[in-house]
Amino acid sequence: MPSWRPSALEPLDDLLVIDLTRALAGPFCTVMLSDLGARVIKVETPDGGDDTRGWGPPFIGAESAYFLGVNRNKESLTLNLKDPRGRDILLRLLTRAEVLVENFRPGIMDRFGLGYAALHERFPRLVYASISGFGQDGPYRERTAYDLILQGMGGVMGITGEEGGPPVKVGVAIADICAGMYAAYGILAALRVRERAGQGQLVDASLLDGQVSWLTYAAGYYFATGQSPERLGSGHPTIVPYQAFQTADGYVNVAVGSEAIWRRFAELVDPRLLDDPRYATNRERVVRRKELVVHLEGLLKRKTTRQWTEAFDAAGVPCGPILTVEDVFADPQVAHRGMVQEVDHATVGRVKQTGLPVKLSDTPGRIRSAPPALGQHTDAILEELGLDGNAIADLRREGVV
């Protein structure tokens, strides 16, 4: 039995987070906080809410699968921030909150009187996180940004794809997800500083900065050589063989990360390679990448993926099949690690969710509730602020909530 089952204590269960985000980068940030126990109040427009509620098909009932994927453990409050009464309600919430997260285009929150400078003066302990495409300053700050655009402009797309082929985006929205992760990381760092200094601060996370930081060793190669890395498909620029190979019935990834592994790999695939000086070290194998890969491609097509993975595993050669998403969620290790969960939704019944990727031994997070229906918690939150039923009804009739 895994040791990371939920306990009564969660790491962030003393935090109230006001979430003004939509789409993916912002909601991914706040779902990371909510999974670890933070109370997240998702503020949505009364006339449809988060745009991703309409992104589909597929839908489960009236709920889009996209929205359901990144908004669990949150409460939904509908609020029209263009109305002064809506902004007043938000300010009342902020008297109780530790964190505000927004991902409007830079400058929009200032127009509402809700920018960092104004709120920092009024709530000096508030940690204010802004997620944007290009950051809160610089010549591109007001450019419209989507994940696809930033995968291209951040360099990742430029090194992804088959050799000699066109650039290819990664299959999930990594620029959005990366920015959301960095924002959550920055929020926790800012909260730690607040413990010592007593002041909140601005957390400025951008999709561009995140993608540039993820270049890591690819950037290192450029700094060392002055040349941009080329697209190599699934291959590695400085390790060979380290890539996907087609088998008799699919594909297998092989990672020959040391000379000892090379010897074990060659013994299984073609023992003649062991005595071939052209491939004696990784340096030679990188130089002769194309001819070696062509040779290996012919050999690996002779057996099935399962035959190769069983043989490689037995010999200590790092390997793995390339799975479909369906295959992933049928995998026993994925199930054992709790990466498939189910939770009751207010309108559509049981819905599946991916589990928490980080397991804390003593204070794990958990999925406490399904993604909310639009405005599901509006009345309860307003009642917490002291509004009675008549006042709430008036606000709803006038389009404020």
N, C-alpha and C positions, 0 to 999 in steps of 0.2 A: 504493500500500500504506500503510495507516495506520501512524503512528509509535509507537503505544502497545502494541505486542506485548510479551508477558511477557519479562522478563530474569531473571537469576539472583537479583537483589536485590529484595526486597519491603519496603515501608515499615515494616511492623510485625512482621517475621519474628523479632524477639527477644522478643516478648511471649507469655506464657502466660496465657490467660484461662479462668477457671473460670466456666462458664455454668450457673446454676441456674434458668434461665427456661423458660417454656413459653408456648403460644399465639402471639401475634404481636409485640407491642411489644418484649419482651426478645429473642426470636430475631432480629428484624430488626436490633436493635442489634448483636448478636454476629456476625451474618452480615456486617455492614459491616466489622467488625474482621477477621474471618477472610478476607474477600475481599482485604484488603490485607496478608495474610501472617501474621496472628496465629495461634498455635496455640490453638484453642478446644476445651476438653473440656466437652461437654454432659452434665451430670449429670441422669439421669432415674430415676424410680422403677422398681424391677424389675417391678412389676405393671401394665405397660402403657405406661409412659413419658409423654412429653409428650401431653397430651389431644388435640392436633391430629393425632396418628397415627391417630385414629379418626374424624376429621371428614371425612365423605364420604357418598355418592359425590361426585366421581369418585375412583377408586383406580387406581393402576398396579400390577398385581399385588396385593400385600397393603399397599402403601404409599399413604397418602392424598396426593392432589395438593397439598393445602394444606400439609402438613408438608414435602413435597419443595420447595416454593417458597421456604422461608426457613431452611433448615438445612444447606446445602452447606458444604463445607470444615471440617466439625466432626467430632470424635470423640465416640462415645456411650459413656458409663460408667454402668451401672446401680448405684444406691446407695440404700439405705434410711436416710435421715437420722433416722428415729425410733429407730434402733438405735444405741447408743453406739459400736459398732464402725464403723458407717457414717460417723458424724460424725468419728471418729478418722481414717479414711481421707481424708475431705475436708480435715481440718486438715493432714495430711501433704502433700497436694497444694498447699495454700496456702503451705507453706514455700518452694515453687518458683515460685509465681504472682505476677504483677504486678497482675492485675485480677480481681475477682469481680463478677459481675452477677447480680442476683436481681430477680424481680418478684412476690414474695409480697405478700399484704396486709400493710400496716405492722403490726409487732408479732410476726408469725409467726417470723421469724428470731431474734428475741430469745428466744422460748420454746425454741428449739433450742440456745441459747447461742452463736448464730452471728450475732448482730446486729452493727451497725457498731461500737458502743462496745467490745464484747468483742474483736472481731477486730482493731480498730485498736490496742488495747493489746498484743495478742500479735504482730501483724504491722504495725508502724507505717508501713511503706512501701507497704502494699497500698492500691490504689485500689478503693473499694467503691461500686458503682453500684446504686442502688435505683430501680426503675421501678414506678410505682403510678398508680392512677386520679386521686387528688387530692393526692398529696404525702405526705411523712412527718410533717407536722404540720397543725394546723388542725381545725376542727369536722367535716370530712368524711373525715378520714384513714382511717377504718376502713370506709367505705362500699364495697360491691362495685361494681366498675366494668367496663363493657364499652365497646367503641368506640362503638356506637350511643348509649349513654347520654351519653358525653362529647362526641360531635358535637352533641348537643342542648344540653348544659349549658355548652359552651364557646362557643356563639354561631354556629358555622359553619352548622349546620343551620337556624338561624333566619333566615339570609339566603340560603338555597339553595332554589330552587323557582320555579315560575311565579308571575307577579304575580297576587295575589289567591287563590292556591292554597295548599295545605298545605305545611308544611316538608318537605324531601326530604333524605335523607342522601346523601353522596357515594358513588359506586359501589364504591370500595375503602375499606378501614378506615384512613382518614387520621389519626384520633386515635391509634391504635396506632402507625402508621408514623412519624408526627411525633414521638411520645415516644421511640421507638427511635432515631431520627436524633439528637435532642437529647441522649440519653444517650451515644451514641457520641462526639458532639462534646464533651460534658462530660468524658468519660473521657480523651480526648486532651489536653484542657486541663489536667486534673489530673495527667496524666503529665508534661506540660511543667513544671508547678509542682514536681513531685517531683524533676525534674532539678536544680532550683535550690535547693530547700529540704530535700530528703531525706525528705519526709514524704508519705504518701498522705492521702487525704481522702474524704469522702462526696460522691458525685454523686447528687443527688436530682432525678429527672426525673419529671414527672407528665403524664398525658394532658390534664388540665384546663389546666395552665399552657401546654402546647404549643398547644392550640387557641386560647386567648386571645391568645397571641403571634401566631398566624397571622391574626388579624383585621386587623392592620396598618392599611391605609388605611381599612377599614371602621370600626375603632376611632377613627381620626383624624376621620372624618366625624361620629361621635357626639360626640367631645370638642368639635368645633367648633360643632355645632348643638344638642346635647342631644337629638337625635332618633335612634332606631334606624334604620339603613338598611332599606329595604324589599326584598322578594324581587323580582327582575327577570328570572327565568329565566336565559338566557345573556347578558343585557344587562349593560352597565356603568353604574354610577350617574352618572358624570361625562363619559362619551364616547359620542356617538351619530353614526353607527351603529357599534356594537362588539358583535356578537352573532351567533348562528346564524340563518340564514334557510333556509326550505324551498325546494328547487329542484324541477325537473320529476321528478327521480328520487331525491332524497335531501336532504342538507343541506350548507350551506357556511358556514363561519365567516368573517366579514369584520371587520377591525379598522381603522377609519378614525381613525388616531391623530393626524392633523395636518390643517391646512387644505389643504396641498398634496395630501395623499392624498385628501381630500374632493373636490377638483376632478377628480382622475383617476378616482375612483370615479363621480362624477356624470356625467362625460362618457360613460362606458360604459353606465350603467344608465338615465339619463334626463337628457340635456343641458339640459332646461328647468330643472332644479334649480339650475343654475349662476347663473341670473339671478333666482332667487326669494329676495327679502330675508328671508323667514321662516326660511331655513336657511343664511344667509350665513356664520355663524360657529358654532362648536361650542356656545357659550352658547345661541344661539337653537335649535339642534337639540336640546339637552337639554330646554329648556322645552317644545318641541313634539314630544317623543319619540313619543308615541302616534300622532299623525297621520302623522308621517314614516315610522315603522316600518310602519304599515298600507300606505302607498303603496309602500314598497320591497318588502314581502312579495308584493304582486301582480306586481311586475315581475320579481323573481328566480325566480318559479315558471315563467317562460316558457322557461328553458333548463335543461340538465342541470348537475349539479355539475361534471363535467369541463369543459364549455363555459365555465362561469363561472370556474373556477380557472385555466384556460389564459388567458382574457382578462384576469383580474385580475393574474396573474403577469406577463404581457407588459407591462401598464401600470404595474407597481410598486405594486399595491394589496395589502397583506398579507391573505392568505386561506389557507384550507385546508379540505379535506373533513373530515367527522366520521366516523372510521373505527370499525369493529368491532374487537374484539381480534384476530380472524382476519385482518382487513385490515392491522392494525399489523404482525403478524409476517410478512406477505408484502411489506412495504414495502422498497424497495431501500436507502433511507437507514438504516433500522433494521438491516438486514443488514450494510451497510458498516461501521456503527459497532460491530459485534460484540455486538449486544444480544440475539442468540439463540445459545446455546451448547449443546453436548451433552457429556455425561459418563457414564462407566460406573458403574452402581449395583451394589452387591454382590448383590442378589437379583433385580432386575427388568430388567437390561440397560441399554441406553442411555436416558437421560432428558434432556429439554430443560430449560434454565434461562435466565432472563433474564441478560444480561451485566452487566458492571460499569458503572455510570453515570458514574463519574469516571475520566478517563484521565490518569495521570501520565506525562510523557514519558520519564523516566529510570528510575523505579522503580514500574512498574505492578503492580497486583495481578493475580490470576487465579483461575479456578476450578480448584482442585487435585484435589478429590474430590467425589463425590456426597454428598447427605445420608445420614447413617449409618443402618443398620439398628439396631433397639433393642439396646443392649449390645454392639454390634459390636466395640468396642475395650476392653471391660472387662478381659479377661485381660492384654492387652498393657500397659495402664496400671498395673494392679496389679503386674505383674512389674517395671515400672520402679521401683515403690516398694519392691521387695525381697521381695514375697510369692512363695512357690513354688507349684507346681501343687496340692499337697495343701491348703495354706492357702486357696487360691482356691476349690477344690472345697468345702471346709467352709463358707466364706462363702456360696457359692451354695446349698448344701443348706439352710442356715439362713435364707435369705431376706434376707441382708444386701446381696448384689449380684444 
